[in-house]
Amino acid sequence: MTTVHASAHATPATATSADLSVWPASTTEPRHGDLAVGGVPLAEIADRFGTPVYVLDEAEVRDRCRTYRDAFPDAEILYAAKAFLCQALVHWVDEEGLGLDVCSAGELELAVTAGFPPERIVLHGNAKSPRDLETALRLGVGRIVIDSPSEIARLAAAVGPDGHQKVMVRVVPGISAGGHEKIRTGTDDQKFGLSISDGYAQHAIARILDQPQLELTGLQCHLGSQITSVKPYLSAVRRMVGLMARLHEQHGLVLPELDLGGGHGIAYRPGEEALDLTTLARKVRMELVEACGAAGLTVPRLFIEPGRAVVGPAGVAVYRVLSVKHTGEHTYVAIDGGMSDNPRPSLYGVRYTPRLVGRHSTAEPTRVTVVGRHCEAGDILATAVELPGDIRLGDLLAVPVAGAYHLSMASAYNMVGRPPVAAVRDGRARLLVRRESFEDIRRRDVGL
């Protein structure tokens, strides 16, 4: 079975494949107690760039882009920038032939100023600001996904009577999928999209058809995040094609595009399930062809929006231990990062599997809770994980699957600056995003 990661781990006999199953494919153990990613030891990266530091494996990102291109050769693959975006990543995605899905003027401007073709960008957002829409029109994005009725008139007015803009409509298909309830977005009664069941989607589409400067090219839906089953996507295809058939009957409308969003699940810890991309591509294509055939419709071009599944497993976070505290039956290992650079454990209760790197320990493993440095009881990275019993101040802990929704969701809580990002490839490391300094934070405070 092929998952979203098609590469085999190149690990020597000193490390078992099970140990490194959720690490980047280039991960090796050059010596006992250390790991290297992209040919660069993680301890060396920590010494060079300080900690916390995020390490991004360029080859892994590119390989995952190619895996999507191979699985969906006839589809438009849009990398979801909200997972993580920087100028270098913009170039990698562009060179690998993917488009971009952005959610703000900031993401859009970063991409375009880095050289990404705006016509291959789709703008999302449940509450787009005037600046978002103005920037999208000024830069010439390929499509704007309408998420609420009020956007129709605002966008039409901004385009002007002589202008033209391709749009899609985000439809809520009424399908529950994904992990935590906070990341399910395909069901009714939530902030995203327009529902099929209450008729809002159909009403919005009729209004768009009355705006000659807006060209409706297709429908879009997004079911949620961390989806590991193919079935919800097949249900979405059937419901979306059903709506397209009704639109054809009512308006004679033939839509050439169908966007199924992303949400493709990945494994964060060994043994966890990931979405089988090969099966997804094959079954979605079959379902789409059959559904369109039964409805007498031309098969639309498919759009897919992976983010986490492209960049998540390519990232590793490296922290330094600040304290080890034994209290009652618990051992707390505190690191020099936490919820400011990775809020996901606090938001969704997710947990990771940290690993000691930089030294070899022969101590028996002990169960510990790895906590962050912030003044919040919920600042916990991992619970009941095994680390060497001699874990101590100054040790390095590396956390795999740290490429998505970490730095992109980071804050300056407690005025702790956001960590840097270093890319690794072929034995070399280079800085992509520098560490946020106190001076960066202070400059924004103009009160004196």
C-alpha positions in Angstrom: 0.0 0.0 0.0 1.3 3.4 -1.0 0.8 6.3 1.4 1.5 10.0 0.8 5.1 9.1 1.4 6.5 7.0 -1.5 10.2 7.0 -0.5 12.0 4.3 1.4 14.1 5.2 4.4 17.8 5.0 3.7 18.9 3.9 7.2 21.9 1.8 8.1 21.7 -1.2 10.4 22.2 1.0 13.4 18.7 2.3 13.2 15.6 0.2 12.5 13.1 1.4 10.0 10.3 1.3 12.7 12.4 3.9 14.7 12.4 6.3 11.8 9.2 5.5 10.1 7.8 9.1 10.6 11.1 10.9 9.9 12.2 12.4 6.6 13.3 9.7 4.1 16.9 11.0 4.2 17.2 10.4 7.9 20.2 8.3 8.9 22.0 7.5 12.2 25.6 8.2 11.4 26.7 7.2 14.9 24.9 5.9 18.0 22.8 8.5 19.6 22.7 11.0 16.7 20.5 11.5 13.6 21.3 13.3 10.4 18.7 14.7 8.0 19.6 15.5 4.4 23.2 14.4 5.3 23.5 17.0 8.1 23.6 15.9 11.8 20.9 17.5 13.8 23.3 18.3 16.6 25.4 20.2 14.1 22.4 22.3 13.0 21.6 23.0 16.7 25.1 24.2 17.3 25.1 26.4 14.2 21.7 28.0 14.3 20.8 27.6 18.0 17.6 26.2 19.4 14.8 25.9 19.0 15.3 25.4 15.2 13.2 24.0 12.5 14.9 21.8 9.9 13.2 21.3 6.5 14.4 18.6 4.1 14.2 20.1 0.7 14.5 16.7 -1.1 11.6 15.4 0.9 9.4 18.4 0.0 10.2 18.0 -3.7 9.7 14.2 -3.6 6.2 14.7 -2.1 5.3 17.3 -4.7 6.3 14.8 -7.4 4.4 12.0 -5.7 1.2 14.1 -6.0 2.0 14.9 -9.6 2.4 11.3 -10.4 -0.7 10.2 -8.6 -2.9 12.9 -10.2 -1.3 13.5 -13.6 -4.4 15.2 -15.0 -5.2 17.3 -12.0 -4.2 20.7 -10.8 -2.3 20.3 -7.5 -2.3 23.4 -5.3 0.0 23.5 -2.4 -1.9 24.9 0.7 0.4 27.7 1.8 -1.2 28.0 5.2 0.7 24.8 6.3 4.0 26.7 5.9 5.3 29.3 3.5 8.6 31.0 2.9 10.3 32.3 -0.3 12.4 29.2 -0.8 9.4 26.9 -0.5 7.6 29.1 -3.1 10.4 28.3 -5.5 10.4 24.6 -4.7 6.7 24.3 -5.3 6.9 26.3 -8.5 9.8 24.2 -9.9 7.9 21.0 -9.1 4.9 22.2 -11.1 2.3 22.8 -8.4 0.0 25.7 -8.0 -0.7 27.6 -4.7 -3.7 27.9 -2.4 -3.4 31.1 -0.3 -5.7 32.5 2.3 -4.6 36.1 2.7 -3.0 39.1 1.0 0.1 38.4 3.0 0.5 34.8 1.7 -0.4 36.0 -1.8 2.1 38.9 -1.9 4.9 36.8 -0.5 4.3 34.2 -3.2 4.1 36.7 -6.1 7.1 38.8 -5.0 9.1 35.6 -4.8 8.3 35.0 -8.4 5.3 32.6 -8.4 2.9 33.0 -11.3 -0.3 34.6 -10.0 -2.4 32.8 -12.5 -1.6 29.5 -10.8 -2.8 30.8 -7.4 -6.2 30.3 -5.8 -7.4 32.7 -3.1 -9.4 31.2 -0.2 -10.8 32.6 3.0 -14.1 32.5 4.8 -13.9 36.3 5.6 -11.8 38.0 2.9 -10.9 41.5 3.8 -11.1 44.4 1.2 -7.2 44.2 1.1 -7.4 40.5 0.3 -9.7 41.1 -2.6 -7.9 44.2 -3.9 -4.5 42.4 -3.8 -5.9 39.4 -5.6 -7.3 41.5 -8.4 -4.3 43.7 -8.6 -1.9 40.8 -8.9 -4.2 38.8 -11.1 -4.8 35.5 -9.2 -6.2 32.6 -11.2 -9.3 32.1 -9.1 -11.1 33.5 -6.1 -13.2 31.0 -4.1 -16.4 32.7 -2.9 -17.2 31.6 0.6 -20.2 33.8 1.5 -23.0 35.6 -0.3 -21.7 39.0 0.7 -18.5 38.4 -1.3 -20.4 38.2 -4.6 -21.5 41.9 -4.8 -18.2 43.1 -3.2 -16.1 41.2 -5.6 -18.2 42.2 -8.7 -18.0 45.8 -7.7 -14.2 45.6 -7.2 -13.8 43.9 -10.6 -15.8 46.6 -12.3 -18.2 46.4 -15.3 -15.3 46.0 -17.8 -13.3 43.6 -15.7 -13.2 39.8 -15.5 -12.4 37.3 -12.7 -12.6 33.6 -12.5 -14.3 32.3 -9.4 -15.3 29.1 -7.7 -17.8 28.5 -4.9 -17.0 26.7 -1.7 -19.7 24.2 -1.1 -20.5 22.5 2.2 -21.3 18.9 1.2 -22.5 17.8 4.6 -19.8 15.2 5.2 -18.1 14.6 8.6 -14.5 13.6 8.1 -11.1 14.2 9.8 -9.7 13.9 13.3 -10.4 16.4 16.0 -13.8 18.1 15.8 -12.1 21.5 15.5 -10.6 20.5 12.1 -13.8 19.1 10.5 -15.0 21.6 7.9 -17.3 19.6 5.6 -20.3 19.6 7.8 -23.2 22.1 8.0 -23.5 24.8 10.8 -19.9 26.0 10.7 -18.2 29.1 9.4 -16.9 27.8 6.1 -18.7 27.7 2.7 -22.2 27.5 1.5 -24.5 24.6 2.3 -26.1 22.4 -0.3 -28.8 21.2 2.2 -30.3 24.6 2.9 -30.0 25.9 -0.6 -27.5 28.7 0.1 -25.0 27.2 -2.3 -27.5 27.1 -5.2 -28.7 30.6 -4.4 -25.2 32.0 -4.4 -24.4 30.3 -7.7 -27.5 31.9 -9.3 -26.4 35.3 -8.1 -22.9 34.8 -9.6 -24.4 33.9 -12.9 -26.1 37.3 -12.9 -22.7 39.0 -12.7 -21.1 39.0 -16.2 -17.7 40.1 -14.9 -17.5 36.9 -12.7 -16.8 33.7 -14.5 -17.9 30.6 -12.5 -15.4 27.9 -13.4 -16.3 25.3 -10.8 -17.1 24.2 -7.3 -14.8 23.7 -4.3 -15.2 21.8 -1.0 -12.9 21.0 1.9 -13.9 18.2 4.3 -11.4 18.8 7.1 -7.9 17.8 8.1 -6.0 14.7 9.0 -8.4 12.5 7.0 -7.0 9.0 6.6 -9.9 7.3 4.8 -10.7 7.5 1.1 -14.5 7.1 1.7 -15.3 10.7 2.6 -13.7 11.9 -0.6 -15.8 9.5 -2.7 -19.0 10.7 -0.9 -17.9 14.3 -1.7 -17.5 13.5 -5.3 -21.0 12.1 -5.5 -22.6 15.0 -3.8 -20.7 17.6 -5.7 -21.5 16.0 -9.1 -25.1 15.8 -7.9 -25.1 19.5 -7.4 -23.4 20.1 -10.8 -26.1 18.0 -12.4 -28.9 20.1 -10.9 -27.1 23.3 -12.0 -27.0 21.9 -15.5 -30.7 21.1 -15.4 -31.6 24.5 -14.0 -29.2 26.8 -15.8 -27.7 24.8 -18.6 -24.4 25.3 -16.7 -21.5 23.0 -17.5 -18.7 23.6 -14.9 -15.2 22.6 -16.1 -13.6 22.3 -12.7 -14.1 20.5 -9.4 -11.9 21.2 -6.3 -11.9 18.5 -3.6 -9.7 20.5 -1.2 -7.0 18.7 0.9 -6.9 17.4 4.4 -4.8 14.4 3.6 -3.8 12.7 6.8 -0.2 11.9 7.8 1.3 9.8 10.6 2.8 11.8 13.5 3.9 8.8 15.5 5.0 5.3 14.5 2.1 3.0 13.9 -0.4 5.8 13.1 -2.4 5.6 9.8 -1.8 7.9 6.9 -3.9 8.4 3.8 -3.1 6.1 0.9 -2.6 8.5 -1.9 -2.5 6.0 -4.7 -5.8 4.5 -3.7 -7.3 8.0 -3.2 -6.3 9.0 -6.8 -7.5 5.8 -8.4 -10.9 5.7 -6.6 -11.6 9.4 -6.9 -11.0 9.3 -10.6 -13.2 6.2 -11.0 -16.0 7.7 -8.9 -15.8 11.0 -10.8 -16.0 9.3 -14.2 -18.9 7.1 -13.1 -20.9 9.9 -11.4 -20.5 12.2 -14.4 -21.3 9.5 -16.8 -24.5 8.7 -14.9 -25.5 12.4 -14.9 -24.6 13.0 -18.5 -21.9 15.5 -17.6 -18.5 16.1 -19.0 -15.8 15.1 -16.5 -14.4 18.3 -14.9 -10.8 18.9 -14.3 -9.9 17.9 -10.7 -8.2 20.3 -8.2 -6.4 19.0 -5.1 -5.1 21.1 -2.3 -2.5 19.2 -0.1 -0.5 21.2 2.5 0.3 19.1 5.5 1.0 16.0 3.4 3.6 17.9 1.4 5.6 19.7 4.1 4.6 18.1 7.4 6.9 15.0 7.3 9.7 17.0 5.8 10.2 19.1 9.0 12.0 18.3 12.2 12.1 20.6 15.3 15.1 20.5 17.5 15.0 21.8 21.1 17.4 21.9 24.0 16.4 20.6 27.5 16.2 23.4 30.1 15.2 21.4 33.1 14.3 17.9 34.3 11.9 17.8 37.3 10.8 14.8 39.3 7.6 15.4 41.2 5.4 12.6 42.6 5.3 9.8 40.0 6.0 12.1 37.1 9.1 13.3 35.4 8.8 16.6 33.4 11.4 17.4 30.8 11.2 21.1 29.9 12.5 22.4 26.5 13.4 25.9 25.2 10.3 26.1 23.0 6.7 25.2 23.3 3.3 26.6 22.4 4.7 29.7 20.9 6.4 27.8 18.1 4.0 24.8 18.0 0.4 25.6 19.3 -1.1 22.3 17.9 -0.8 20.3 21.2 -2.7 23.1 23.0 -5.2 23.6 20.3 -6.0 20.0 19.3 -4.4 17.8 21.9 -1.9 16.2 19.5 1.2 14.6 20.8 4.6 13.8 19.3 7.4 11.3 19.8 10.6 13.3 20.7 14.0 11.6 20.5 17.3 12.3 22.2 20.0 13.3 19.6 23.6 14.5 19.9 24.8 11.8 22.4 24.5 8.1 22.9 22.8 7.0 26.2 22.9 3.4 27.6 20.5 4.3 30.4 17.2 2.4 30.6 14.3 4.3 29.2 11.9 6.1 31.5 8.4 7.6 30.9 8.4 11.4 30.9 6.2 14.3 29.9 7.9 16.8 27.6 6.7 20.3 28.4 7.3 23.8 26.9 8.7 26.8 28.6 5.6 28.9 28.6 3.4 29.9 31.6 0.5 27.7 30.6 -0.4 24.3 32.1 -1.5 23.2 28.7 2.0 23.8 27.2 2.7 20.1 26.7 4.5 18.6 23.7 4.3 14.9 24.6 3.0 12.7 27.4 4.1 9.2 28.6 7.0 9.1 26.0 10.1 7.1 26.7 13.4 8.9 26.9 16.7 7.7 28.4 16.6 7.8 32.2 19.7 10.0 32.3 18.0 12.8 30.3 19.6 16.0 31.5 20.0 19.8 31.2 21.5 20.7 27.8 20.4 17.6 25.9 18.9 17.9 22.5 15.5 16.6 21.6 14.4 16.2 18.0 10.7 16.1 17.1 9.7 14.6 13.7 6.7 15.6 11.5 7.2 19.3 12.4 6.9 20.9 9.0 3.2 21.9 8.9 1.2 24.2 11.1 4.0 24.8 13.5 5.9 28.0 12.5 2.9 29.1 10.3 0.8 29.3 13.5 3.6 30.5 15.8 3.3 33.5 18.1 5.5 35.8 20.2 3.8 34.6 23.5 5.9 35.7 26.5 7.9 37.7 23.9 9.8 34.6 22.9 10.9 35.1 19.3 9.9 32.6 16.6 12.6 30.0 15.7 14.6 30.0 12.5 14.1 27.5 9.6 17.1 25.8 8.0 16.9 23.8 4.8 19.1 20.7 4.4 20.0 18.8 1.3 23.0 16.8 0.1 25.0 17.3 3.3 24.5 21.1 3.4 22.4 23.3 5.6 21.3 26.9 4.8 19.1 29.4 6.6 15.7 30.0 5.0 14.0 32.1 7.8 16.1 33.8 10.5 15.3 33.8 14.2 12.9 36.5 15.3 14.9 38.7 17.7 13.8 40.8 20.6 14.6 43.8 18.5 12.1 42.6 15.9 9.5 42.5 18.6 10.5 45.8 20.2 10.2 47.7 16.8 6.5 47.0 16.7 6.0 48.7 20.1 5.8 52.4 19.3 4.2 53.6 22.5 7.1 55.9 23.7 
